[in-house]
Amino acid sequence: MKLGRIGPRGQEKPALLHSDGTWRDLSGLLADITPHTLTLAGQAALRALNPEALPVLPAGRVGLPWSGCGKFLCVGLNYADHAAESNLPIPQEPVLFTKHTSTLVGANDAVVLPQGSVKTDWEVELGVVIGTKARYVSEVNALSHVAGYCVVNDVSEREYQLERGGTWDKGKGCDTFGPVGPWLVTADEVPDPQSLSMWLDVNGHRYQNGNTQTMVFGVAHLVSYISRFTTLYPGDLITTGTPPGVGMGVKPNAVYLKPGDEMRLGIQGLGEQHQRVFAWDPALIDG
């Protein structure tokens, strides 16, 4: 299944993407797509529905695919070739950091540069959404805790991240720096998360062109590993690192985002995003 939420910010309706390309309205059955919807029981109830019997939703803004994301957890330097372009060693264990849930926006919403930003960058990443509580789970069983997968753009302000002291979080946690979607694809439709092509363009130029098969640590390892340090709950999101081609790595001169730039990105079978970059404007953040 492909699950999403359609409508203006704060007024999104839960929806299912039918095989004919139309969004089917679930609001007569669900108030929203919540962490409970992503559990095994919640998914089973949706699979029992006949999409043909559901009303068609008119095209509109695509919001976050689900509400109530409790944790937005991230893995850094998880592609060997990206570590190389960052002039950093391949990690011996996963590098973990967090993005604030206030970064979360819809797949095609505005990306707003923070005040004074000069080094905002892009990162196409595979997002992993938890559907069953995971605590100290084995790698063998880890994927059974995954509800589904989605596209994430891990937008990052590199000066804040790397030149301002402290942890990476200050460069990763700015408002609008976490576009997700356009939909969540349930795990049964992604039999091998380690064989997905991914790409990102800025202003029509292809900067990133990779595949999840080159991850240093695969999805099963990451879910198992992270569950040793924090309990994962339904609705939690893990974003799993980016392939090479980020702006910081462009030679001989790095390329960073500026107002008016347009990003397009996607992952095989998981859909595409399209964001325009804007100068600081709180109205674009607060709606």
C-alpha positions as CSV (number, residue, x, y, z in Angstrom):
1,M,0.0,0.0,0.0
2,K,0.9,3.6,-0.5
3,L,-0.4,5.8,2.3
4,G,-0.4,9.6,2.4
5,R,-2.2,12.7,3.7
6,I,-3.7,15.2,1.2
7,G,-4.8,18.8,1.8
8,P,-3.7,22.2,3.3
9,R,-1.4,22.2,6.2
10,G,-3.4,21.3,9.3
11,Q,-6.3,20.0,7.3
12,E,-4.8,16.9,5.6
13,K,-7.1,14.0,4.9
14,P,-5.8,10.4,5.3
15,A,-5.6,8.7,1.9
16,L,-4.6,5.6,0.1
17,L,-3.0,5.8,-3.4
18,H,-4.9,3.5,-5.7
19,S,-3.3,1.6,-8.5
20,D,-5.0,3.9,-11.0
21,G,-3.0,6.9,-9.6
22,T,-5.9,8.5,-7.7
23,W,-5.9,9.2,-4.0
24,R,-8.7,7.5,-2.2
25,D,-10.2,9.2,0.8
26,L,-9.9,7.3,4.1
27,S,-11.4,10.1,6.3
28,G,-14.7,8.3,6.5
29,L,-12.9,5.5,8.2
30,L,-9.9,7.1,9.9
31,A,-9.5,10.5,11.5
32,D,-5.8,10.4,10.4
33,I,-2.9,8.2,9.5
34,T,-1.3,7.8,12.9
35,P,1.3,5.5,14.5
36,H,-1.5,3.0,15.3
37,T,-2.4,2.9,11.6
38,L,1.2,1.7,10.9
39,T,1.0,-1.3,13.2
40,L,0.3,-4.8,11.9
41,A,-3.3,-4.5,13.0
42,G,-3.7,-1.1,11.5
43,Q,-2.3,-2.1,8.2
44,A,-4.4,-5.3,8.1
45,A,-7.6,-3.2,8.5
46,L,-6.6,-1.0,5.5
47,R,-5.8,-4.1,3.4
48,A,-9.3,-5.4,4.0
49,L,-10.7,-2.3,2.2
50,N,-11.8,-2.1,-1.4
51,P,-10.1,1.0,-2.8
52,E,-12.7,1.1,-5.6
53,A,-15.4,1.8,-3.0
54,L,-13.5,4.8,-1.5
55,P,-14.2,8.4,-2.7
56,V,-11.6,10.0,-4.9
57,L,-9.8,12.9,-3.4
58,P,-9.1,15.9,-5.7
59,A,-5.4,16.6,-6.3
60,G,-3.9,18.9,-3.7
61,R,-1.0,19.5,-1.5
62,V,0.8,16.3,-0.3
63,G,1.5,16.5,3.4
64,L,3.5,14.3,5.7
65,P,2.5,10.7,5.0
66,W,1.6,10.1,8.7
67,S,1.1,12.2,11.8
68,G,2.7,11.7,15.2
69,C,6.3,11.0,14.4
70,G,7.8,10.7,17.9
71,K,11.5,10.4,16.9
72,F,13.4,11.5,13.8
73,L,16.7,9.5,14.0
74,C,19.5,9.8,11.4
75,V,22.5,7.9,10.3
76,G,25.6,9.8,9.0
77,L,28.3,8.8,6.6
78,N,26.6,5.5,5.8
79,Y,27.8,5.4,2.2
80,A,31.5,4.8,1.8
81,D,31.8,7.1,-1.2
82,H,30.0,9.9,0.6
83,A,32.4,9.5,3.5
84,A,35.3,9.8,1.0
85,E,33.9,13.0,-0.5
86,S,33.5,14.4,3.0
87,N,37.2,13.6,3.7
88,L,36.1,11.4,6.7
89,P,36.9,7.7,7.4
90,I,34.3,5.0,6.9
91,P,32.6,4.5,10.3
92,Q,33.3,1.4,12.3
93,E,29.8,1.7,13.9
94,P,26.8,3.7,12.7
95,V,27.0,7.5,13.3
96,L,23.8,8.6,14.9
97,F,22.2,12.0,15.3
98,T,18.7,13.4,15.4
99,K,16.7,15.9,13.5
100,H,14.0,17.7,15.4
101,T,10.4,16.8,14.4
102,S,9.8,20.5,13.7
103,T,11.9,20.0,10.6
104,L,9.2,17.7,9.1
105,V,7.4,19.1,6.0
106,G,5.6,17.6,3.1
107,A,7.4,16.3,0.1
108,N,6.8,19.4,-2.1
109,D,6.7,22.1,0.6
110,A,9.1,25.0,0.7
111,V,12.6,24.7,2.0
112,V,13.3,27.9,3.9
113,L,16.9,29.0,4.5
114,P,17.6,30.0,8.1
115,Q,18.8,33.5,8.7
116,G,22.4,34.0,7.7
117,S,22.7,30.6,5.9
118,V,25.5,30.3,3.3
119,K,26.1,26.6,3.2
120,T,22.7,24.8,3.0
121,D,23.0,21.4,1.3
122,W,20.9,18.5,0.0
123,E,20.9,14.8,0.8
124,V,18.5,12.2,-0.7
125,E,18.0,9.4,1.7
126,L,15.9,6.2,2.3
127,G,13.5,6.7,5.2
128,V,12.5,3.7,7.4
129,V,9.3,4.0,9.4
130,I,8.8,1.8,12.4
131,G,5.5,-0.2,12.8
132,T,6.2,-2.4,15.8
133,K,8.0,-1.5,19.0
134,A,11.6,-2.4,18.8
135,R,14.0,-2.8,21.8
136,Y,17.2,-4.8,21.6
137,V,15.9,-6.6,18.5
138,S,18.1,-9.0,16.5
139,E,19.3,-8.1,13.1
140,V,17.5,-11.3,11.8
141,N,14.2,-10.0,13.1
142,A,14.7,-6.2,12.6
143,L,12.8,-5.8,9.3
144,S,9.7,-7.3,10.9
145,H,9.5,-4.1,12.9
146,V,9.4,-1.9,9.8
147,A,6.0,-0.5,8.7
148,G,7.3,0.9,5.4
149,Y,9.7,3.2,3.6
150,C,9.7,6.7,2.2
151,V,11.9,9.4,0.5
152,V,13.6,11.9,2.8
153,N,15.6,15.0,1.9
154,D,18.1,15.5,4.8
155,V,18.6,19.2,4.2
156,S,21.7,20.4,6.1
157,E,23.3,23.7,6.9
158,R,27.0,22.8,6.7
159,E,28.4,25.8,8.4
160,Y,26.1,25.3,11.4
161,Q,26.8,21.6,11.3
162,L,30.6,21.6,11.1
163,E,31.9,25.0,11.9
164,R,29.9,26.2,14.8
165,G,31.0,23.8,17.5
166,G,29.0,21.1,19.3
167,T,27.1,18.3,17.6
168,W,25.7,18.1,14.0
169,D,22.2,18.7,15.3
170,K,22.3,22.5,14.9
171,G,22.9,22.2,11.2
172,K,20.3,19.5,10.7
173,G,17.4,20.7,12.8
174,C,16.3,23.9,11.1
175,D,12.7,24.4,10.2
176,T,11.7,22.8,6.9
177,F,14.9,20.7,6.7
178,G,13.1,17.4,6.7
179,P,10.8,16.9,3.6
180,V,9.3,13.4,3.7
181,G,7.1,11.5,1.2
182,P,5.2,11.9,-1.0
183,W,3.9,8.7,0.5
184,L,4.8,5.8,2.7
185,V,5.1,2.5,0.9
186,T,4.4,-0.4,3.2
187,A,7.2,-2.9,3.7
188,D,5.5,-5.7,1.8
189,E,5.9,-3.7,-1.4
190,V,9.7,-3.3,-0.8
191,P,11.1,-6.8,-0.5
192,D,14.7,-5.6,-0.7
193,P,15.5,-2.2,0.8
194,Q,19.1,-2.8,-0.2
195,S,18.5,-2.6,-3.9
196,L,16.9,0.8,-4.5
197,S,18.2,3.4,-6.9
198,M,18.1,7.0,-5.8
199,W,18.8,10.4,-7.3
200,L,18.7,14.2,-6.7
201,D,18.8,17.1,-9.1
202,V,19.2,20.8,-8.4
203,N,18.0,23.2,-11.1
204,G,17.9,20.3,-13.6
205,H,21.5,19.1,-12.9
206,R,22.0,15.6,-11.6
207,Y,24.2,15.7,-8.5
208,Q,23.3,12.5,-6.7
209,N,22.9,9.1,-8.4
210,G,23.3,6.2,-6.1
211,N,21.8,2.9,-4.8
212,T,21.1,1.6,-1.3
213,Q,23.2,-1.5,-2.0
214,T,26.3,0.6,-1.3
215,M,25.3,1.4,2.3
216,V,28.0,0.7,4.9
217,F,25.3,-0.6,7.3
218,G,22.1,-2.0,5.9
219,V,18.5,-1.3,7.1
220,A,18.3,-4.4,9.2
221,H,21.6,-3.7,10.9
222,L,20.6,-0.1,11.6
223,V,17.2,-0.9,13.2
224,S,18.8,-3.6,15.4
225,Y,21.7,-1.3,16.3
226,I,19.6,1.8,17.1
227,S,17.2,-0.3,19.2
228,R,20.1,-0.9,21.6
229,F,20.2,2.8,22.5
230,T,16.6,3.8,22.3
231,T,13.3,2.1,22.1
232,L,11.7,2.5,18.7
233,Y,8.0,3.0,18.5
234,P,5.4,2.9,15.7
235,G,5.7,6.2,13.7
236,D,9.4,6.8,14.5
237,L,11.5,7.6,11.4
238,I,15.0,6.6,10.7
239,T,16.8,8.2,7.7
240,T,19.7,6.1,6.6
241,G,22.4,8.2,5.0
242,T,23.1,9.6,1.6
243,P,25.1,8.6,-1.5
244,P,27.8,10.9,-2.9
245,G,27.0,14.1,-4.8
246,V,26.1,16.5,-2.0
247,G,26.9,20.2,-2.6
248,M,29.7,20.2,0.0
249,G,31.6,17.6,-2.0
250,V,31.5,19.3,-5.4
251,K,35.1,20.0,-6.7
252,P,36.8,22.3,-7.1
253,N,34.2,24.6,-5.4
254,A,31.3,23.5,-3.2
255,V,27.8,24.3,-4.4
256,Y,25.1,25.4,-1.9
257,L,21.5,26.2,-2.1
258,K,20.2,29.7,-2.7
259,P,16.7,31.2,-3.0
260,G,15.0,30.2,-6.2
261,D,16.8,26.9,-6.5
262,E,14.7,23.8,-7.2
263,M,15.4,20.3,-5.9
264,R,13.9,17.2,-7.4
265,L,14.7,13.8,-5.9
266,G,13.4,10.3,-5.7
267,I,13.9,6.7,-4.8
268,Q,12.9,3.7,-6.9
269,G,9.3,2.7,-6.1
270,L,9.0,5.3,-3.4
271,G,8.0,8.4,-5.4
272,E,9.5,11.8,-6.0
273,Q,9.8,15.1,-4.2
274,H,10.1,18.6,-5.6
275,Q,11.0,21.6,-3.4
276,R,11.8,25.2,-4.1
277,V,14.2,27.1,-1.9
278,F,13.2,30.4,-0.3
279,A,15.0,33.0,1.8
280,W,14.0,33.3,5.4
281,D,10.3,33.9,5.7
282,P,8.5,32.7,8.9
283,A,5.1,32.8,7.0
284,L,6.4,29.9,4.9
285,I,7.1,27.9,8.0
286,D,4.1,28.7,10.1
287,G,1.6,28.5,7.3
